[in-house]
Amino acid sequence: MSIDLSQFHQVFFEESFEGLDVMESQLLELIPEEVDAETVNTIFRAAHSI
């Protein structure tokens, strides 16, 4: 049995770009001296989802 994965490409790319946007915004706001756990967790959640 073969599954056509192309049907999932559009959703995967949309969600990946959303995750990248979240990661980018959080990384740009990151201040090394004031890193809080929630910001780091948000970045890692986005990366893990991709």
PDBQT receptor file of N, H, CA, C and O in Angstrom, charges set to zero:
ATOM      1  N   MET A   1       0.846  -1.190   0.000  1.00  0.00    +0.000 N 
ATOM      2  CA  MET A   1       0.000   0.000   0.000  1.00  0.00    +0.000 C 
ATOM      3  C   MET A   1       0.883   1.243   0.000  1.00  0.00    +0.000 C 
ATOM      4  O   MET A   1       1.795   1.370   0.817  1.00  0.00    +0.000 OA
ATOM      5  N   SER A   2       0.609   2.131  -0.901  1.00  0.00    +0.000 N 
ATOM      6  H   SER A   2      -0.132   2.027  -1.565  1.00  0.00    +0.000 HD
ATOM      7  CA  SER A   2       1.398   3.345  -1.042  1.00  0.00    +0.000 C 
ATOM      8  C   SER A   2       0.569   4.557  -0.630  1.00  0.00    +0.000 C 
ATOM      9  O   SER A   2      -0.602   4.682  -0.990  1.00  0.00    +0.000 OA
ATOM     10  N   ILE A   3       1.199   5.441   0.128  1.00  0.00    +0.000 N 
ATOM     11  H   ILE A   3       2.150   5.339   0.420  1.00  0.00    +0.000 HD
ATOM     12  CA  ILE A   3       0.520   6.660   0.570  1.00  0.00    +0.000 C 
ATOM     13  C   ILE A   3       1.109   7.843  -0.193  1.00  0.00    +0.000 C 
ATOM     14  O   ILE A   3       2.327   8.006  -0.260  1.00  0.00    +0.000 OA
ATOM     15  N   ASP A   4       0.246   8.652  -0.757  1.00  0.00    +0.000 N 
ATOM     16  H   ASP A   4      -0.744   8.520  -0.702  1.00  0.00    +0.000 HD
ATOM     17  CA  ASP A   4       0.682   9.842  -1.486  1.00  0.00    +0.000 C 
ATOM     18  C   ASP A   4       0.928  10.974  -0.491  1.00  0.00    +0.000 C 
ATOM     19  O   ASP A   4      -0.014  11.611  -0.022  1.00  0.00    +0.000 OA
ATOM     20  N   LEU A   5       2.191  11.218  -0.175  1.00  0.00    +0.000 N 
ATOM     21  H   LEU A   5       2.956  10.700  -0.556  1.00  0.00    +0.000 HD
ATOM     22  CA  LEU A   5       2.535  12.237   0.807  1.00  0.00    +0.000 C 
ATOM     23  C   LEU A   5       2.416  13.658   0.273  1.00  0.00    +0.000 C 
ATOM     24  O   LEU A   5       2.441  14.615   1.047  1.00  0.00    +0.000 OA
ATOM     25  N   SER A   6       2.286  13.803  -1.033  1.00  0.00    +0.000 N 
ATOM     26  H   SER A   6       2.266  13.026  -1.661  1.00  0.00    +0.000 HD
ATOM     27  CA  SER A   6       2.194  15.143  -1.610  1.00  0.00    +0.000 C 
ATOM     28  C   SER A   6       0.960  15.895  -1.103  1.00  0.00    +0.000 C 
ATOM     29  O   SER A   6       0.934  17.125  -1.120  1.00  0.00    +0.000 OA
ATOM     30  N   GLN A   7      -0.046  15.171  -0.661  1.00  0.00    +0.000 N 
ATOM     31  H   GLN A   7      -0.025  14.171  -0.647  1.00  0.00    +0.000 HD
ATOM     32  CA  GLN A   7      -1.251  15.823  -0.146  1.00  0.00    +0.000 C 
ATOM     33  C   GLN A   7      -0.965  16.595   1.149  1.00  0.00    +0.000 C 
ATOM     34  O   GLN A   7      -1.751  17.459   1.539  1.00  0.00    +0.000 OA
ATOM     35  N   PHE A   8       0.140  16.291   1.809  1.00  0.00    +0.000 N 
ATOM     36  H   PHE A   8       0.778  15.590   1.492  1.00  0.00    +0.000 HD
ATOM     37  CA  PHE A   8       0.478  16.946   3.067  1.00  0.00    +0.000 C 
ATOM     38  C   PHE A   8       1.490  18.078   2.907  1.00  0.00    +0.000 C 
ATOM     39  O   PHE A   8       1.743  18.815   3.861  1.00  0.00    +0.000 OA
ATOM     40  N   HIS A   9       2.064  18.226   1.734  1.00  0.00    +0.000 N 
ATOM     41  H   HIS A   9       1.858  17.628   0.959  1.00  0.00    +0.000 HD
ATOM     42  CA  HIS A   9       3.116  19.219   1.522  1.00  0.00    +0.000 C 
ATOM     43  C   HIS A   9       2.667  20.638   1.866  1.00  0.00    +0.000 C 
ATOM     44  O   HIS A   9       3.367  21.346   2.590  1.00  0.00    +0.000 OA
ATOM     45  N   GLN A  10       1.529  21.056   1.365  1.00  0.00    +0.000 N 
ATOM     46  H   GLN A  10       0.961  20.481   0.776  1.00  0.00    +0.000 HD
ATOM     47  CA  GLN A  10       1.079  22.433   1.578  1.00  0.00    +0.000 C 
ATOM     48  C   GLN A  10       0.908  22.743   3.060  1.00  0.00    +0.000 C 
ATOM     49  O   GLN A  10       1.366  23.784   3.533  1.00  0.00    +0.000 OA
ATOM     50  N   VAL A  11       0.260  21.860   3.786  1.00  0.00    +0.000 N 
ATOM     51  H   VAL A  11      -0.112  21.015   3.401  1.00  0.00    +0.000 HD
ATOM     52  CA  VAL A  11       0.048  22.077   5.221  1.00  0.00    +0.000 C 
ATOM     53  C   VAL A  11       1.378  22.075   5.957  1.00  0.00    +0.000 C 
ATOM     54  O   VAL A  11       1.599  22.900   6.843  1.00  0.00    +0.000 OA
ATOM     55  N   PHE A  12       2.264  21.153   5.595  1.00  0.00    +0.000 N 
ATOM     56  H   PHE A  12       2.084  20.482   4.875  1.00  0.00    +0.000 HD
ATOM     57  CA  PHE A  12       3.575  21.088   6.240  1.00  0.00    +0.000 C 
ATOM     58  C   PHE A  12       4.337  22.392   6.052  1.00  0.00    +0.000 C 
ATOM     59  O   PHE A  12       4.889  22.932   7.010  1.00  0.00    +0.000 OA
ATOM     60  N   PHE A  13       4.370  22.901   4.824  1.00  0.00    +0.000 N 
ATOM     61  H   PHE A  13       3.920  22.463   4.045  1.00  0.00    +0.000 HD
ATOM     62  CA  PHE A  13       5.102  24.131   4.555  1.00  0.00    +0.000 C 
ATOM     63  C   PHE A  13       4.479  25.332   5.264  1.00  0.00    +0.000 C 
ATOM     64  O   PHE A  13       5.199  26.177   5.795  1.00  0.00    +0.000 OA
ATOM     65  N   GLU A  14       3.164  25.413   5.278  1.00  0.00    +0.000 N 
ATOM     66  H   GLU A  14       2.579  24.727   4.846  1.00  0.00    +0.000 HD
ATOM     67  CA  GLU A  14       2.500  26.521   5.974  1.00  0.00    +0.000 C 
ATOM     68  C   GLU A  14       2.840  26.507   7.460  1.00  0.00    +0.000 C 
ATOM     69  O   GLU A  14       3.203  27.536   8.031  1.00  0.00    +0.000 OA
ATOM     70  N   GLU A  15       2.721  25.339   8.080  1.00  0.00    +0.000 N 
ATOM     71  H   GLU A  15       2.427  24.503   7.616  1.00  0.00    +0.000 HD
ATOM     72  CA  GLU A  15       3.008  25.247   9.514  1.00  0.00    +0.000 C 
ATOM     73  C   GLU A  15       4.495  25.449   9.807  1.00  0.00    +0.000 C 
ATOM     74  O   GLU A  15       4.854  26.005  10.845  1.00  0.00    +0.000 OA
ATOM     75  N   SER A  16       5.350  25.004   8.902  1.00  0.00    +0.000 N 
ATOM     76  H   SER A  16       5.058  24.553   8.059  1.00  0.00    +0.000 HD
ATOM     77  CA  SER A  16       6.788  25.210   9.081  1.00  0.00    +0.000 C 
ATOM     78  C   SER A  16       7.139  26.691   9.019  1.00  0.00    +0.000 C 
ATOM     79  O   SER A  16       7.932  27.180   9.823  1.00  0.00    +0.000 OA
ATOM     80  N   PHE A  17       6.547  27.402   8.063  1.00  0.00    +0.000 N 
ATOM     81  H   PHE A  17       5.902  27.004   7.410  1.00  0.00    +0.000 HD
ATOM     82  CA  PHE A  17       6.821  28.842   7.962  1.00  0.00    +0.000 C 
ATOM     83  C   PHE A  17       6.305  29.588   9.188  1.00  0.00    +0.000 C 
ATOM     84  O   PHE A  17       6.937  30.539   9.648  1.00  0.00    +0.000 OA
ATOM     85  N   GLU A  18       5.158  29.160   9.718  1.00  0.00    +0.000 N 
ATOM     86  H   GLU A  18       4.645  28.387   9.345  1.00  0.00    +0.000 HD
ATOM     87  CA  GLU A  18       4.646  29.776  10.952  1.00  0.00    +0.000 C 
ATOM     88  C   GLU A  18       5.619  29.538  12.099  1.00  0.00    +0.000 C 
ATOM     89  O   GLU A  18       5.900  30.450  12.877  1.00  0.00    +0.000 OA
ATOM     90  N   GLY A  19       6.129  28.324  12.205  1.00  0.00    +0.000 N 
ATOM     91  H   GLY A  19       5.901  27.583  11.573  1.00  0.00    +0.000 HD
ATOM     92  CA  GLY A  19       7.104  28.008  13.245  1.00  0.00    +0.000 C 
ATOM     93  C   GLY A  19       8.375  28.816  13.094  1.00  0.00    +0.000 C 
ATOM     94  O   GLY A  19       8.938  29.288  14.082  1.00  0.00    +0.000 OA
ATOM     95  N   LEU A  20       8.831  28.977  11.863  1.00  0.00    +0.000 N 
ATOM     96  H   LEU A  20       8.374  28.593  11.060  1.00  0.00    +0.000 HD
ATOM     97  CA  LEU A  20      10.026  29.781  11.619  1.00  0.00    +0.000 C 
ATOM     98  C   LEU A  20       9.793  31.241  11.985  1.00  0.00    +0.000 C 
ATOM     99  O   LEU A  20      10.690  31.899  12.511  1.00  0.00    +0.000 OA
ATOM    100  N   ASP A  21       8.603  31.751  11.711  1.00  0.00    +0.000 N 
ATOM    101  H   ASP A  21       7.874  31.217  11.283  1.00  0.00    +0.000 HD
ATOM    102  CA  ASP A  21       8.275  33.128  12.093  1.00  0.00    +0.000 C 
ATOM    103  C   ASP A  21       8.314  33.300  13.608  1.00  0.00    +0.000 C 
ATOM    104  O   ASP A  21       8.829  34.296  14.115  1.00  0.00    +0.000 OA
ATOM    105  N   VAL A  22       7.766  32.322  14.323  1.00  0.00    +0.000 N 
ATOM    106  H   VAL A  22       7.347  31.513  13.911  1.00  0.00    +0.000 HD
ATOM    107  CA  VAL A  22       7.783  32.369  15.789  1.00  0.00    +0.000 C 
ATOM    108  C   VAL A  22       9.217  32.331  16.295  1.00  0.00    +0.000 C 
ATOM    109  O   VAL A  22       9.600  33.121  17.158  1.00  0.00    +0.000 OA
ATOM    110  N   MET A  23      10.007  31.410  15.753  1.00  0.00    +0.000 N 
ATOM    111  H   MET A  23       9.696  30.768  15.052  1.00  0.00    +0.000 HD
ATOM    112  CA  MET A  23      11.410  31.300  16.179  1.00  0.00    +0.000 C 
ATOM    113  C   MET A  23      12.170  32.593  15.905  1.00  0.00    +0.000 C 
ATOM    114  O   MET A  23      12.921  33.070  16.757  1.00  0.00    +0.000 OA
ATOM    115  N   GLU A  24      11.975  33.153  14.725  1.00  0.00    +0.000 N 
ATOM    116  H   GLU A  24      11.366  32.765  14.033  1.00  0.00    +0.000 HD
ATOM    117  CA  GLU A  24      12.683  34.376  14.357  1.00  0.00    +0.000 C 
ATOM    118  C   GLU A  24      12.323  35.529  15.294  1.00  0.00    +0.000 C 
ATOM    119  O   GLU A  24      13.204  36.237  15.782  1.00  0.00    +0.000 OA
ATOM    120  N   SER A  25      11.035  35.711  15.541  1.00  0.00    +0.000 N 
ATOM    121  H   SER A  25      10.319  35.135  15.145  1.00  0.00    +0.000 HD
ATOM    122  CA  SER A  25      10.622  36.830  16.394  1.00  0.00    +0.000 C 
ATOM    123  C   SER A  25      11.142  36.666  17.820  1.00  0.00    +0.000 C 
ATOM    124  O   SER A  25      11.560  37.640  18.445  1.00  0.00    +0.000 OA
ATOM    125  N   GLN A  26      11.117  35.433  18.336  1.00  0.00    +0.000 N 
ATOM    126  H   GLN A  26      10.778  34.642  17.828  1.00  0.00    +0.000 HD
ATOM    127  CA  GLN A  26      11.602  35.199  19.695  1.00  0.00    +0.000 C 
ATOM    128  C   GLN A  26      13.118  35.366  19.781  1.00  0.00    +0.000 C 
ATOM    129  O   GLN A  26      13.631  35.910  20.758  1.00  0.00    +0.000 OA
ATOM    130  N   LEU A  27      13.827  34.899  18.762  1.00  0.00    +0.000 N 
ATOM    131  H   LEU A  27      13.410  34.456  17.968  1.00  0.00    +0.000 HD
ATOM    132  CA  LEU A  27      15.283  35.037  18.761  1.00  0.00    +0.000 C 
ATOM    133  C   LEU A  27      15.708  36.497  18.637  1.00  0.00    +0.000 C 
ATOM    134  O   LEU A  27      16.693  36.910  19.249  1.00  0.00    +0.000 OA
ATOM    135  N   LEU A  28      14.972  37.281  17.847  1.00  0.00    +0.000 N 
ATOM    136  H   LEU A  28      14.172  36.945  17.349  1.00  0.00    +0.000 HD
ATOM    137  CA  LEU A  28      15.318  38.690  17.693  1.00  0.00    +0.000 C 
ATOM    138  C   LEU A  28      15.045  39.488  18.969  1.00  0.00    +0.000 C 
ATOM    139  O   LEU A  28      15.705  40.495  19.226  1.00  0.00    +0.000 OA
ATOM    140  N   GLU A  29      14.079  39.041  19.761  1.00  0.00    +0.000 N 
ATOM    141  H   GLU A  29      13.544  38.223  19.552  1.00  0.00    +0.000 HD
ATOM    142  CA  GLU A  29      13.762  39.728  21.012  1.00  0.00    +0.000 C 
ATOM    143  C   GLU A  29      14.610  39.237  22.180  1.00  0.00    +0.000 C 
ATOM    144  O   GLU A  29      14.566  39.815  23.266  1.00  0.00    +0.000 OA
ATOM    145  N   LEU A  30      15.370  38.186  21.963  1.00  0.00    +0.000 N 
ATOM    146  H   LEU A  30      15.406  37.717  21.081  1.00  0.00    +0.000 HD
ATOM    147  CA  LEU A  30      16.159  37.566  23.018  1.00  0.00    +0.000 C 
ATOM    148  C   LEU A  30      17.296  38.481  23.462  1.00  0.00    +0.000 C 
ATOM    149  O   LEU A  30      18.072  38.976  22.645  1.00  0.00    +0.000 OA
ATOM    150  N   ILE A  31      17.375  38.691  24.753  1.00  0.00    +0.000 N 
ATOM    151  H   ILE A  31      16.745  38.289  25.417  1.00  0.00    +0.000 HD
ATOM    152  CA  ILE A  31      18.458  39.470  25.347  1.00  0.00    +0.000 C 
ATOM    153  C   ILE A  31      19.265  38.488  26.203  1.00  0.00    +0.000 C 
ATOM    154  O   ILE A  31      18.756  37.974  27.199  1.00  0.00    +0.000 OA
ATOM    155  N   PRO A  32      20.515  38.226  25.821  1.00  0.00    +0.000 N 
ATOM    156  CA  PRO A  32      21.297  37.183  26.502  1.00  0.00    +0.000 C 
ATOM    157  C   PRO A  32      21.341  37.315  28.032  1.00  0.00    +0.000 C 
ATOM    158  O   PRO A  32      21.329  36.305  28.735  1.00  0.00    +0.000 OA
ATOM    159  N   GLU A  33      21.389  38.519  28.540  1.00  0.00    +0.000 N 
ATOM    160  H   GLU A  33      21.399  39.340  27.969  1.00  0.00    +0.000 HD
ATOM    161  CA  GLU A  33      21.481  38.709  29.990  1.00  0.00    +0.000 C 
ATOM    162  C   GLU A  33      20.144  38.485  30.695  1.00  0.00    +0.000 C 
ATOM    163  O   GLU A  33      20.097  38.344  31.917  1.00  0.00    +0.000 OA
ATOM    164  N   GLU A  34      19.062  38.454  29.921  1.00  0.00    +0.000 N 
ATOM    165  H   GLU A  34      19.100  38.569  28.928  1.00  0.00    +0.000 HD
ATOM    166  CA  GLU A  34      17.727  38.371  30.521  1.00  0.00    +0.000 C 
ATOM    167  C   GLU A  34      16.904  37.216  29.933  1.00  0.00    +0.000 C 
ATOM    168  O   GLU A  34      15.692  37.347  29.760  1.00  0.00    +0.000 OA
ATOM    169  N   VAL A  35      17.542  36.114  29.633  1.00  0.00    +0.000 N 
ATOM    170  H   VAL A  35      18.526  36.008  29.774  1.00  0.00    +0.000 HD
ATOM    171  CA  VAL A  35      16.847  34.976  29.032  1.00  0.00    +0.000 C 
ATOM    172  C   VAL A  35      15.908  34.353  30.058  1.00  0.00    +0.000 C 
ATOM    173  O   VAL A  35      16.312  34.027  31.175  1.00  0.00    +0.000 OA
ATOM    174  N   ASP A  36      14.653  34.194  29.660  1.00  0.00    +0.000 N 
ATOM    175  H   ASP A  36      14.325  34.458  28.753  1.00  0.00    +0.000 HD
ATOM    176  CA  ASP A  36      13.712  33.524  30.549  1.00  0.00    +0.000 C 
ATOM    177  C   ASP A  36      13.329  32.171  29.947  1.00  0.00    +0.000 C 
ATOM    178  O   ASP A  36      13.402  31.978  28.733  1.00  0.00    +0.000 OA
ATOM    179  N   ALA A  37      12.932  31.262  30.789  1.00  0.00    +0.000 N 
ATOM    180  H   ALA A  37      12.873  31.418  31.775  1.00  0.00    +0.000 HD
ATOM    181  CA  ALA A  37      12.645  29.890  30.374  1.00  0.00    +0.000 C 
ATOM    182  C   ALA A  37      11.508  29.826  29.359  1.00  0.00    +0.000 C 
ATOM    183  O   ALA A  37      11.544  28.998  28.448  1.00  0.00    +0.000 OA
ATOM    184  N   GLU A  38      10.514  30.672  29.498  1.00  0.00    +0.000 N 
ATOM    185  H   GLU A  38      10.485  31.344  30.237  1.00  0.00    +0.000 HD
ATOM    186  CA  GLU A  38       9.364  30.623  28.584  1.00  0.00    +0.000 C 
ATOM    187  C   GLU A  38       9.773  30.972  27.148  1.00  0.00    +0.000 C 
ATOM    188  O   GLU A  38       9.288  30.351  26.202  1.00  0.00    +0.000 OA
ATOM    189  N   THR A  39      10.650  31.952  26.978  1.00  0.00    +0.000 N 
ATOM    190  H   THR A  39      11.044  32.457  27.747  1.00  0.00    +0.000 HD
ATOM    191  CA  THR A  39      11.124  32.316  25.638  1.00  0.00    +0.000 C 
ATOM    192  C   THR A  39      11.888  31.159  25.011  1.00  0.00    +0.000 C 
ATOM    193  O   THR A  39      11.674  30.827  23.845  1.00  0.00    +0.000 OA
ATOM    194  N   VAL A  40      12.774  30.549  25.779  1.00  0.00    +0.000 N 
ATOM    195  H   VAL A  40      12.948  30.819  26.726  1.00  0.00    +0.000 HD
ATOM    196  CA  VAL A  40      13.547  29.413  25.280  1.00  0.00    +0.000 C 
ATOM    197  C   VAL A  40      12.611  28.252  24.939  1.00  0.00    +0.000 C 
ATOM    198  O   VAL A  40      12.786  27.597  23.911  1.00  0.00    +0.000 OA
ATOM    199  N   ASN A  41      11.631  27.996  25.786  1.00  0.00    +0.000 N 
ATOM    200  H   ASN A  41      11.489  28.528  26.622  1.00  0.00    +0.000 HD
ATOM    201  CA  ASN A  41      10.671  26.923  25.521  1.00  0.00    +0.000 C 
ATOM    202  C   ASN A  41       9.867  27.188  24.254  1.00  0.00    +0.000 C 
ATOM    203  O   ASN A  41       9.601  26.263  23.486  1.00  0.00    +0.000 OA
ATOM    204  N   THR A  42       9.480  28.432  24.030  1.00  0.00    +0.000 N 
ATOM    205  H   THR A  42       9.696  29.183  24.654  1.00  0.00    +0.000 HD
ATOM    206  CA  THR A  42       8.741  28.788  22.818  1.00  0.00    +0.000 C 
ATOM    207  C   THR A  42       9.575  28.506  21.572  1.00  0.00    +0.000 C 
ATOM    208  O   THR A  42       9.064  27.971  20.589  1.00  0.00    +0.000 OA
ATOM    209  N   ILE A  43      10.848  28.862  21.611  1.00  0.00    +0.000 N 
ATOM    210  H   ILE A  43      11.263  29.297  22.410  1.00  0.00    +0.000 HD
ATOM    211  CA  ILE A  43      11.751  28.624  20.483  1.00  0.00    +0.000 C 
ATOM    212  C   ILE A  43      11.893  27.123  20.229  1.00  0.00    +0.000 C 
ATOM    213  O   ILE A  43      11.802  26.669  19.088  1.00  0.00    +0.000 OA
ATOM    214  N   PHE A  44      12.115  26.366  21.288  1.00  0.00    +0.000 N 
ATOM    215  H   PHE A  44      12.189  26.735  22.214  1.00  0.00    +0.000 HD
ATOM    216  CA  PHE A  44      12.294  24.927  21.120  1.00  0.00    +0.000 C 
ATOM    217  C   PHE A  44      11.008  24.224  20.688  1.00  0.00    +0.000 C 
ATOM    218  O   PHE A  44      11.064  23.262  19.921  1.00  0.00    +0.000 OA
ATOM    219  N   ARG A  45       9.853  24.686  21.166  1.00  0.00    +0.000 N 
ATOM    220  H   ARG A  45       9.808  25.467  21.789  1.00  0.00    +0.000 HD
ATOM    221  CA  ARG A  45       8.585  24.094  20.725  1.00  0.00    +0.000 C 
ATOM    222  C   ARG A  45       8.392  24.279  19.227  1.00  0.00    +0.000 C 
ATOM    223  O   ARG A  45       7.976  23.359  18.523  1.00  0.00    +0.000 OA
ATOM    224  N   ALA A  46       8.701  25.487  18.747  1.00  0.00    +0.000 N 
ATOM    225  H   ALA A  46       9.039  26.234  19.318  1.00  0.00    +0.000 HD
ATOM    226  CA  ALA A  46       8.567  25.753  17.312  1.00  0.00    +0.000 C 
ATOM    227  C   ALA A  46       9.514  24.884  16.508  1.00  0.00    +0.000 C 
ATOM    228  O   ALA A  46       9.125  24.316  15.488  1.00  0.00    +0.000 OA
ATOM    229  N   ALA A  47      10.759  24.776  16.961  1.00  0.00    +0.000 N 
ATOM    230  H   ALA A  47      11.075  25.238  17.790  1.00  0.00    +0.000 HD
ATOM    231  CA  ALA A  47      11.740  23.938  16.248  1.00  0.00    +0.000 C 
ATOM    232  C   ALA A  47      11.319  22.472  16.276  1.00  0.00    +0.000 C 
ATOM    233  O   ALA A  47      11.438  21.772  15.271  1.00  0.00    +0.000 OA
ATOM    234  N   HIS A  48      10.838  22.016  17.402  1.00  0.00    +0.000 N 
ATOM    235  H   HIS A  48      10.742  22.585  18.219  1.00  0.00    +0.000 HD
ATOM    236  CA  HIS A  48      10.434  20.620  17.530  1.00  0.00    +0.000 C 
ATOM    237  C   HIS A  48       9.234  20.305  16.627  1.00  0.00    +0.000 C 
ATOM    238  O   HIS A  48       9.151  19.217  16.058  1.00  0.00    +0.000 OA
ATOM    239  N   SER A  49       8.323  21.245  16.503  1.00  0.00    +0.000 N 
ATOM    240  H   SER A  49       8.391  22.129  16.965  1.00  0.00    +0.000 HD
ATOM    241  CA  SER A  49       7.145  21.025  15.664  1.00  0.00    +0.000 C 
ATOM    242  C   SER A  49       7.512  20.877  14.188  1.00  0.00    +0.000 C 
ATOM    243  O   SER A  49       6.871  20.136  13.443  1.00  0.00    +0.000 OA
ATOM    244  N   ILE A  50       8.547  21.589  13.789  1.00  0.00    +0.000 N 
ATOM    245  H   ILE A  50       9.068  22.190  14.394  1.00  0.00    +0.000 HD
ATOM    246  CA  ILE A  50       8.990  21.495  12.394  1.00  0.00    +0.000 C 
ATOM    247  C   ILE A  50       9.640  20.143  12.174  1.00  0.00    +0.000 C 
ATOM    248  O   ILE A  50      10.088  19.847  11.066  1.00  0.00    +0.000 OA
TER     249      ILE A  50
